[in-house]
Amino acid sequence: MKTLQKIITISLFTLIASALTGCFSAQKALQKNNYDVAINKSIKKLKKKNPKDKHILILEEAYQDALALDLQTIDYLSKNDLVQNWPKVLRLYKKLDNRQNKVAKLLPLYIAQEGRNAGFTMENYQAKIEELENNVSEYLYRTANVLLQENDKLSSRKAYEVLSELKNLKPNYKDAIALRQTAYNKGKNHILVTVNNRYTAGLPAGFERNLTNFKLNDNDTKWLMFHQTSFNKPDYNYAVELVMNEINVSPDLVDDEVYTDRKKVIDGWEYVLDARGNVKKDSLGNDVKQDKVKWVTCDVIETKQLKEAQIFGSLHIYDNLTKQLLQSIPVSGTSKFKNKFVHSEGDKRALTADSKTKIKSKFKNFPSDFSLLEQATATLKTAVEDALEDNIELVLY
């Protein structure tokens, strides 16, 4: 009975603590002036059944404080009528609109302890948002055009980012789509990729093309265009050469290790003899027998199979205009086939449980040289991509 009471007490304590934590986290956010955090936490509580006055009061206070702060910021940014402030002002008006829409879905909210409905200032911001969207769109459009007139890669990339912001705001604004593509084309660096390979026999078909079809994770790589052929291409800014220094494929290697299991086993029975060599009798006059025990052995042969392919190379990065070597990075790819199988020779009764488990493994056919090289090529490609990502600054500008 005491145990049950203890469990009930702990459960009640947990529920109360959880409720208090939810309230205090919203209250704490409010105290730290994290108004939108307090608002979101309060809304989450109020969506549940039987909302409490304290959550409504926190929401009311946080909402009014957030509104006052945003309007004050808008007023400050609007004083000098600087066009570069328009995007910030637009974001603030959208923030005001989104916030009041979230709260409006909960209204009315009645505060029982004060006998009133909670008060929330609501305004129609749509006209202002539409006006600002037009102004900001024109500002972004003109900014991008100015950047493109500077006719250098970094300015073109900035123009692309500006036009991407415009795309999110107004996708079909004037000729912004075509202008964004122009900015992208002007901002790209073109890189010629070649493979210097003296080893052709036994390599997978399309080896070089697969190896140089890069997929880099760095966000800036959108500005890099890798080309595998120099025909009908623009002037290259950089060149990347992968030199294949060594390709090795081991023979099919087999190595045996032998150990022996020993165990005492019952092997029939025998009569028990007395000191004179006669068969002992029990109290009823019957012959006395005992188990016949002997040692048995079994050899366990563990056979290890191993085959490995290795590709060693160097990645050279050049400035294609000056022909200067910027960096040389060693790269490699490997692929291993490993297998172990076990068989036994001797009395199987001697085998341990571990040995019996091992014997379940089977021989596997060795992969072909071609198959291993194909897998090694995949790991080499990853190594090349990692090397390029680590040295991305060399070809980015």
Contacts in CASP RR format, 6 or more apart in sequence:
PFRMAT RR
TARGET T0000
AUTHOR 0000-0000-0000
METHOD contacts of the structure
MODEL  1
MKTLQKIITISLFTLIASALTGCFSAQKALQKNNYDVAINKSIKKLKKKN
PKDKHILILEEAYQDALALDLQTIDYLSKNDLVQNWPKVLRLYKKLDNRQ
NKVAKLLPLYIAQEGRNAGFTMENYQAKIEELENNVSEYLYRTANVLLQE
NDKLSSRKAYEVLSELKNLKPNYKDAIALRQTAYNKGKNHILVTVNNRYT
AGLPAGFERNLTNFKLNDNDTKWLMFHQTSFNKPDYNYAVELVMNEINVS
PDLVDDEVYTDRKKVIDGWEYVLDARGNVKKDSLGNDVKQDKVKWVTCDV
IETKQLKEAQIFGSLHIYDNLTKQLLQSIPVSGTSKFKNKFVHSEGDKRA
LTADSKTKIKSKFKNFPSDFSLLEQATATLKTAVEDALEDNIELVLY
22 41 0 8 1.000
22 45 0 8 1.000
23 45 0 8 1.000
23 52 0 8 1.000
23 54 0 8 1.000
23 55 0 8 1.000
23 58 0 8 1.000
25 41 0 8 1.000
26 37 0 8 1.000
26 38 0 8 1.000
26 41 0 8 1.000
26 42 0 8 1.000
26 45 0 8 1.000
26 55 0 8 1.000
26 58 0 8 1.000
26 62 0 8 1.000
27 38 0 8 1.000
27 58 0 8 1.000
29 35 0 8 1.000
29 37 0 8 1.000
29 38 0 8 1.000
29 41 0 8 1.000
29 62 0 8 1.000
30 38 0 8 1.000
30 58 0 8 1.000
30 61 0 8 1.000
30 62 0 8 1.000
30 65 0 8 1.000
33 65 0 8 1.000
35 62 0 8 1.000
35 63 0 8 1.000
35 65 0 8 1.000
35 66 0 8 1.000
35 69 0 8 1.000
36 62 0 8 1.000
36 66 0 8 1.000
36 99 0 8 1.000
38 58 0 8 1.000
38 59 0 8 1.000
38 62 0 8 1.000
39 59 0 8 1.000
39 62 0 8 1.000
39 63 0 8 1.000
39 66 0 8 1.000
39 99 0 8 1.000
39 102 0 8 1.000
39 103 0 8 1.000
42 55 0 8 1.000
42 56 0 8 1.000
42 58 0 8 1.000
42 59 0 8 1.000
42 62 0 8 1.000
43 59 0 8 1.000
43 102 0 8 1.000
43 103 0 8 1.000
43 106 0 8 1.000
45 51 0 8 1.000
45 52 0 8 1.000
45 55 0 8 1.000
46 55 0 8 1.000
46 56 0 8 1.000
46 59 0 8 1.000
46 106 0 8 1.000
46 109 0 8 1.000
47 106 0 8 1.000
51 109 0 8 1.000
53 111 0 8 1.000
53 112 0 8 1.000
53 113 0 8 1.000
53 114 0 8 1.000
56 109 0 8 1.000
56 110 0 8 1.000
56 111 0 8 1.000
56 118 0 8 1.000
57 111 0 8 1.000
57 118 0 8 1.000
59 103 0 8 1.000
59 109 0 8 1.000
59 118 0 8 1.000
60 109 0 8 1.000
60 118 0 8 1.000
60 119 0 8 1.000
60 120 0 8 1.000
63 99 0 8 1.000
63 103 0 8 1.000
63 120 0 8 1.000
64 120 0 8 1.000
64 121 0 8 1.000
66 99 0 8 1.000
67 96 0 8 1.000
67 99 0 8 1.000
67 121 0 8 1.000
70 92 0 8 1.000
70 95 0 8 1.000
70 96 0 8 1.000
71 96 0 8 1.000
73 92 0 8 1.000
74 89 0 8 1.000
74 92 0 8 1.000
74 93 0 8 1.000
77 85 0 8 1.000
77 88 0 8 1.000
77 89 0 8 1.000
77 92 0 8 1.000
78 85 0 8 1.000
78 89 0 8 1.000
83 135 0 8 1.000
83 139 0 8 1.000
84 139 0 8 1.000
86 132 0 8 1.000
86 135 0 8 1.000
86 136 0 8 1.000
86 139 0 8 1.000
87 136 0 8 1.000
87 139 0 8 1.000
87 140 0 8 1.000
87 165 0 8 1.000
89 132 0 8 1.000
90 129 0 8 1.000
90 132 0 8 1.000
90 133 0 8 1.000
90 136 0 8 1.000
93 125 0 8 1.000
93 128 0 8 1.000
93 129 0 8 1.000
93 132 0 8 1.000
94 125 0 8 1.000
94 129 0 8 1.000
96 123 0 8 1.000
96 125 0 8 1.000
97 125 0 8 1.000
97 126 0 8 1.000
97 129 0 8 1.000
100 120 0 8 1.000
100 122 0 8 1.000
100 123 0 8 1.000
103 120 0 8 1.000
104 120 0 8 1.000
104 122 0 8 1.000
107 117 0 8 1.000
107 118 0 8 1.000
107 120 0 8 1.000
108 117 0 8 1.000
108 118 0 8 1.000
109 117 0 8 1.000
109 118 0 8 1.000
110 116 0 8 1.000
110 117 0 8 1.000
110 118 0 8 1.000
111 117 0 8 1.000
111 118 0 8 1.000
133 169 0 8 1.000
133 170 0 8 1.000
136 169 0 8 1.000
137 166 0 8 1.000
137 169 0 8 1.000
137 170 0 8 1.000
137 173 0 8 1.000
140 162 0 8 1.000
140 163 0 8 1.000
140 165 0 8 1.000
140 166 0 8 1.000
140 169 0 8 1.000
141 163 0 8 1.000
141 166 0 8 1.000
141 173 0 8 1.000
141 174 0 8 1.000
141 176 0 8 1.000
141 179 0 8 1.000
143 159 0 8 1.000
143 162 0 8 1.000
144 159 0 8 1.000
144 162 0 8 1.000
144 163 0 8 1.000
144 166 0 8 1.000
144 176 0 8 1.000
144 179 0 8 1.000
144 180 0 8 1.000
144 183 0 8 1.000
145 159 0 8 1.000
145 179 0 8 1.000
147 155 0 8 1.000
147 156 0 8 1.000
147 158 0 8 1.000
147 159 0 8 1.000
147 162 0 8 1.000
147 183 0 8 1.000
148 155 0 8 1.000
148 156 0 8 1.000
148 159 0 8 1.000
148 179 0 8 1.000
148 182 0 8 1.000
148 183 0 8 1.000
148 186 0 8 1.000
151 186 0 8 1.000
153 186 0 8 1.000
153 187 0 8 1.000
153 188 0 8 1.000
153 189 0 8 1.000
153 223 0 8 1.000
153 397 0 8 1.000
154 397 0 8 1.000
156 183 0 8 1.000
156 184 0 8 1.000
156 186 0 8 1.000
156 187 0 8 1.000
157 183 0 8 1.000
157 187 0 8 1.000
157 223 0 8 1.000
159 179 0 8 1.000
159 183 0 8 1.000
160 180 0 8 1.000
160 183 0 8 1.000
160 184 0 8 1.000
160 187 0 8 1.000
163 176 0 8 1.000
163 179 0 8 1.000
163 180 0 8 1.000
163 183 0 8 1.000
164 180 0 8 1.000
166 173 0 8 1.000
166 176 0 8 1.000
166 180 0 8 1.000
167 176 0 8 1.000
167 177 0 8 1.000
167 180 0 8 1.000
170 176 0 8 1.000
171 177 0 8 1.000
187 223 0 8 1.000
188 223 0 8 1.000
188 224 0 8 1.000
188 225 0 8 1.000
189 223 0 8 1.000
189 224 0 8 1.000
189 225 0 8 1.000
189 237 0 8 1.000
189 238 0 8 1.000
189 395 0 8 1.000
189 396 0 8 1.000
189 397 0 8 1.000
190 225 0 8 1.000
190 227 0 8 1.000
190 233 0 8 1.000
190 234 0 8 1.000
190 235 0 8 1.000
190 236 0 8 1.000
190 237 0 8 1.000
190 238 0 8 1.000
191 224 0 8 1.000
191 225 0 8 1.000
191 226 0 8 1.000
191 227 0 8 1.000
191 236 0 8 1.000
191 237 0 8 1.000
191 238 0 8 1.000
191 239 0 8 1.000
191 240 0 8 1.000
191 395 0 8 1.000
192 227 0 8 1.000
192 230 0 8 1.000
192 233 0 8 1.000
192 236 0 8 1.000
192 238 0 8 1.000
192 239 0 8 1.000
192 240 0 8 1.000
192 320 0 8 1.000
193 212 0 8 1.000
193 214 0 8 1.000
193 226 0 8 1.000
193 227 0 8 1.000
193 228 0 8 1.000
193 239 0 8 1.000
193 240 0 8 1.000
193 241 0 8 1.000
193 242 0 8 1.000
194 212 0 8 1.000
194 228 0 8 1.000
194 239 0 8 1.000
194 240 0 8 1.000
194 241 0 8 1.000
194 242 0 8 1.000
195 208 0 8 1.000
195 211 0 8 1.000
195 212 0 8 1.000
195 241 0 8 1.000
195 242 0 8 1.000
195 244 0 8 1.000
196 241 0 8 1.000
196 242 0 8 1.000
196 243 0 8 1.000
196 244 0 8 1.000
197 203 0 8 1.000
197 207 0 8 1.000
197 208 0 8 1.000
197 244 0 8 1.000
198 244 0 8 1.000
199 244 0 8 1.000
199 247 0 8 1.000
202 369 0 8 1.000
202 370 0 8 1.000
202 373 0 8 1.000
203 247 0 8 1.000
203 373 0 8 1.000
203 377 0 8 1.000
204 210 0 8 1.000
204 370 0 8 1.000
204 373 0 8 1.000
204 374 0 8 1.000
204 377 0 8 1.000
207 377 0 8 1.000
208 228 0 8 1.000
209 228 0 8 1.000
210 377 0 8 1.000
210 381 0 8 1.000
211 242 0 8 1.000
211 377 0 8 1.000
211 380 0 8 1.000
211 381 0 8 1.000
211 384 0 8 1.000
212 226 0 8 1.000
212 228 0 8 1.000
212 242 0 8 1.000
212 384 0 8 1.000
213 228 0 8 1.000
214 226 0 8 1.000
214 381 0 8 1.000
214 384 0 8 1.000
214 385 0 8 1.000
214 388 0 8 1.000
215 385 0 8 1.000
216 224 0 8 1.000
216 385 0 8 1.000
216 388 0 8 1.000
216 389 0 8 1.000
216 392 0 8 1.000
217 389 0 8 1.000
218 389 0 8 1.000
218 392 0 8 1.000
220 392 0 8 1.000
220 396 0 8 1.000
221 389 0 8 1.000
221 392 0 8 1.000
223 396 0 8 1.000
224 392 0 8 1.000
224 395 0 8 1.000
224 396 0 8 1.000
226 240 0 8 1.000
227 233 0 8 1.000
227 236 0 8 1.000
230 236 0 8 1.000
235 320 0 8 1.000
236 320 0 8 1.000
237 319 0 8 1.000
237 320 0 8 1.000
237 321 0 8 1.000
237 395 0 8 1.000
238 317 0 8 1.000
238 318 0 8 1.000
238 319 0 8 1.000
238 320 0 8 1.000
238 326 0 8 1.000
238 394 0 8 1.000
238 395 0 8 1.000
239 317 0 8 1.000
239 318 0 8 1.000
239 320 0 8 1.000
240 315 0 8 1.000
240 316 0 8 1.000
240 317 0 8 1.000
240 318 0 8 1.000
240 388 0 8 1.000
240 395 0 8 1.000
241 315 0 8 1.000
241 316 0 8 1.000
241 318 0 8 1.000
242 313 0 8 1.000
242 314 0 8 1.000
242 315 0 8 1.000
242 316 0 8 1.000
242 331 0 8 1.000
242 384 0 8 1.000
243 313 0 8 1.000
243 314 0 8 1.000
243 315 0 8 1.000
243 316 0 8 1.000
244 311 0 8 1.000
244 312 0 8 1.000
244 313 0 8 1.000
245 312 0 8 1.000
245 313 0 8 1.000
245 314 0 8 1.000
246 310 0 8 1.000
246 311 0 8 1.000
246 312 0 8 1.000
246 313 0 8 1.000
247 309 0 8 1.000
247 310 0 8 1.000
247 311 0 8 1.000
247 312 0 8 1.000
247 373 0 8 1.000
248 308 0 8 1.000
248 309 0 8 1.000
248 310 0 8 1.000
248 311 0 8 1.000
249 307 0 8 1.000
249 308 0 8 1.000
249 309 0 8 1.000
249 310 0 8 1.000
249 369 0 8 1.000
249 372 0 8 1.000
249 373 0 8 1.000
250 306 0 8 1.000
250 307 0 8 1.000
250 308 0 8 1.000
250 309 0 8 1.000
251 307 0 8 1.000
252 305 0 8 1.000
252 307 0 8 1.000
252 366 0 8 1.000
253 304 0 8 1.000
253 305 0 8 1.000
253 306 0 8 1.000
253 307 0 8 1.000
254 303 0 8 1.000
254 304 0 8 1.000
254 305 0 8 1.000
255 303 0 8 1.000
255 304 0 8 1.000
255 306 0 8 1.000
256 301 0 8 1.000
256 302 0 8 1.000
256 303 0 8 1.000
256 304 0 8 1.000
257 301 0 8 1.000
257 302 0 8 1.000
257 304 0 8 1.000
258 299 0 8 1.000
258 300 0 8 1.000
258 301 0 8 1.000
258 302 0 8 1.000
259 299 0 8 1.000
259 300 0 8 1.000
259 302 0 8 1.000
260 297 0 8 1.000
260 298 0 8 1.000
260 299 0 8 1.000
260 300 0 8 1.000
261 297 0 8 1.000
261 298 0 8 1.000
261 300 0 8 1.000
261 350 0 8 1.000
261 351 0 8 1.000
261 352 0 8 1.000
261 355 0 8 1.000
262 295 0 8 1.000
262 296 0 8 1.000
262 297 0 8 1.000
262 350 0 8 1.000
263 295 0 8 1.000
263 296 0 8 1.000
263 349 0 8 1.000
263 350 0 8 1.000
263 351 0 8 1.000
263 352 0 8 1.000
264 293 0 8 1.000
264 294 0 8 1.000
264 295 0 8 1.000
264 296 0 8 1.000
265 293 0 8 1.000
265 294 0 8 1.000
265 295 0 8 1.000
265 296 0 8 1.000
265 347 0 8 1.000
265 349 0 8 1.000
265 350 0 8 1.000
266 291 0 8 1.000
266 292 0 8 1.000
266 293 0 8 1.000
267 292 0 8 1.000
267 293 0 8 1.000
267 294 0 8 1.000
267 296 0 8 1.000
268 291 0 8 1.000
268 292 0 8 1.000
269 289 0 8 1.000
269 290 0 8 1.000
269 291 0 8 1.000
269 292 0 8 1.000
270 289 0 8 1.000
270 290 0 8 1.000
270 292 0 8 1.000
271 279 0 8 1.000
271 280 0 8 1.000
271 287 0 8 1.000
271 288 0 8 1.000
271 289 0 8 1.000
271 290 0 8 1.000
272 279 0 8 1.000
272 280 0 8 1.000
272 288 0 8 1.000
272 289 0 8 1.000
272 290 0 8 1.000
273 279 0 8 1.000
273 280 0 8 1.000
274 280 0 8 1.000
279 287 0 8 1.000
279 288 0 8 1.000
280 287 0 8 1.000
280 288 0 8 1.000
281 287 0 8 1.000
281 288 0 8 1.000
282 288 0 8 1.000
296 347 0 8 1.000
296 349 0 8 1.000
296 350 0 8 1.000
297 346 0 8 1.000
297 347 0 8 1.000
297 350 0 8 1.000
298 344 0 8 1.000
298 345 0 8 1.000
298 346 0 8 1.000
298 347 0 8 1.000
298 348 0 8 1.000
298 349 0 8 1.000
298 350 0 8 1.000
298 351 0 8 1.000
298 355 0 8 1.000
299 344 0 8 1.000
299 345 0 8 1.000
299 346 0 8 1.000
300 342 0 8 1.000
300 344 0 8 1.000
300 351 0 8 1.000
300 355 0 8 1.000
300 358 0 8 1.000
300 359 0 8 1.000
301 342 0 8 1.000
301 343 0 8 1.000
301 344 0 8 1.000
301 345 0 8 1.000
302 340 0 8 1.000
302 341 0 8 1.000
302 342 0 8 1.000
302 358 0 8 1.000
303 340 0 8 1.000
303 341 0 8 1.000
303 342 0 8 1.000
303 343 0 8 1.000
303 363 0 8 1.000
304 338 0 8 1.000
304 339 0 8 1.000
304 340 0 8 1.000
305 337 0 8 1.000
305 338 0 8 1.000
305 339 0 8 1.000
305 340 0 8 1.000
305 341 0 8 1.000
305 363 0 8 1.000
305 364 0 8 1.000
305 366 0 8 1.000
306 336 0 8 1.000
306 337 0 8 1.000
306 338 0 8 1.000
307 336 0 8 1.000
307 337 0 8 1.000
307 366 0 8 1.000
307 367 0 8 1.000
307 372 0 8 1.000
308 334 0 8 1.000
308 335 0 8 1.000
308 336 0 8 1.000
308 337 0 8 1.000
308 372 0 8 1.000
309 334 0 8 1.000
309 335 0 8 1.000
309 369 0 8 1.000
309 372 0 8 1.000
309 373 0 8 1.000
309 375 0 8 1.000
309 376 0 8 1.000
310 332 0 8 1.000
310 333 0 8 1.000
310 334 0 8 1.000
310 376 0 8 1.000
311 332 0 8 1.000
311 333 0 8 1.000
311 334 0 8 1.000
311 373 0 8 1.000
311 376 0 8 1.000
311 377 0 8 1.000
311 380 0 8 1.000
312 330 0 8 1.000
312 331 0 8 1.000
312 332 0 8 1.000
312 333 0 8 1.000
313 330 0 8 1.000
313 331 0 8 1.000
313 332 0 8 1.000
313 380 0 8 1.000
314 328 0 8 1.000
314 329 0 8 1.000
314 330 0 8 1.000
314 331 0 8 1.000
315 327 0 8 1.000
315 328 0 8 1.000
315 329 0 8 1.000
315 330 0 8 1.000
315 331 0 8 1.000
315 384 0 8 1.000
315 387 0 8 1.000
315 388 0 8 1.000
316 325 0 8 1.000
316 327 0 8 1.000
316 328 0 8 1.000
317 325 0 8 1.000
317 326 0 8 1.000
317 327 0 8 1.000
317 328 0 8 1.000
317 329 0 8 1.000
317 391 0 8 1.000
317 394 0 8 1.000
317 395 0 8 1.000
318 324 0 8 1.000
318 325 0 8 1.000
318 326 0 8 1.000
319 326 0 8 1.000
326 394 0 8 1.000
327 391 0 8 1.000
327 394 0 8 1.000
329 387 0 8 1.000
329 390 0 8 1.000
329 391 0 8 1.000
331 380 0 8 1.000
331 383 0 8 1.000
331 384 0 8 1.000
331 387 0 8 1.000
332 380 0 8 1.000
332 383 0 8 1.000
333 376 0 8 1.000
333 377 0 8 1.000
333 379 0 8 1.000
333 380 0 8 1.000
333 383 0 8 1.000
334 376 0 8 1.000
334 379 0 8 1.000
335 372 0 8 1.000
335 373 0 8 1.000
335 375 0 8 1.000
335 376 0 8 1.000
335 378 0 8 1.000
335 379 0 8 1.000
337 366 0 8 1.000
337 367 0 8 1.000
337 372 0 8 1.000
339 361 0 8 1.000
339 363 0 8 1.000
339 364 0 8 1.000
340 361 0 8 1.000
341 361 0 8 1.000
341 362 0 8 1.000
341 363 0 8 1.000
341 364 0 8 1.000
342 355 0 8 1.000
342 358 0 8 1.000
342 359 0 8 1.000
342 361 0 8 1.000
343 359 0 8 1.000
344 351 0 8 1.000
344 355 0 8 1.000
344 359 0 8 1.000
351 359 0 8 1.000
388 395 0 8 1.000
END
